[in-house]
Amino acid sequence: MAQTQTNAKTELIEKSITTRTLQQYTNRVDIVKKFMANRGVETCDASTFAEFLKELSATTGTHKKTTAEGYRSAISFFQHTYGIWMEQGTIWADGWEARRIVAGYGYDAKAAPQTEGKNPRGQIDQEMFNNMMIIATEKYKRFAGALEIGYRVALRPHQLVDLHKGSFKNGKLLVPDKRATSKNGLPITTWKEVVDPEARFILQALEENRTGKYFDFSARDIGEIVKAISKELQWEETLGVSFDGAHCLRHGGMSHIDKIYTENGYDTIQKLQKMQVVETTHTRYTRANAKRQRQ
């Protein structure tokens, strides 16, 4: 009886994501398993995960945080669904340590020297976003809602594609809290206020009409759409900055949300608290494209 219930639960979880996503998760876990086999390791814990990412970085030369988050999400899914690599019944891939490791991997990307000849990353401002959505609604309707949310809520790409039934409630969105550490005791997730009314409308519709994930595509897929529209509108040639993926939406969205809070009388400290970012991140993200250009 217990085995039947377990199988039913596994089948239900598997059906909550697309076949493509399940295949991506499986491929990532298989890569981790290959790493473990080469190292003679029987189980993957947080420290093994950190070593895996270190070798992945050395082998591929990439430091993208989305890459690390993709592997963490895959392991988390397999732990929830199949119970692999558990630590005394605990899903460590959901814990602060795994998220800290991913954050550290992302920091390496920011610290790495900029590629010679590559323009700095740009932000998609309000006018650019409006032009983007004209094209998106005509050519990329499947992605239009995600682009709206990515900009209007200023979400990280992996947060955007991880949204699911239950993520939006009472005008707030449940997202990972990067401020959480083992020392401050903050929970690893937090409810983030959604101040843009259009975003609230879209999220409410998704919450009411989805049974699993809100979107059935990856962060990379969204990034490719952003790059395609950027190329069509010739942003990089015109502005001298790079629009290399969905993170440009977050940069522009930060300015969009900042403007809303400013218009409602919030001071800088209040805005940072509401937006759940530190001042250095806020300053970097809200910097206009003209001030980002390579000198």
Helices and strands as residue ranges (DSSP letters): H 2-15, H 19-39, H 46-60, H 65-82, G 92-94, H 96-111, H 126-139, H 141-152, H 157-162, E 168-169, E 172-176, E 189-193, H 197-209, H 219-233, H 235-239, H 247-263, H 268-275, H 279-286, G 289-291
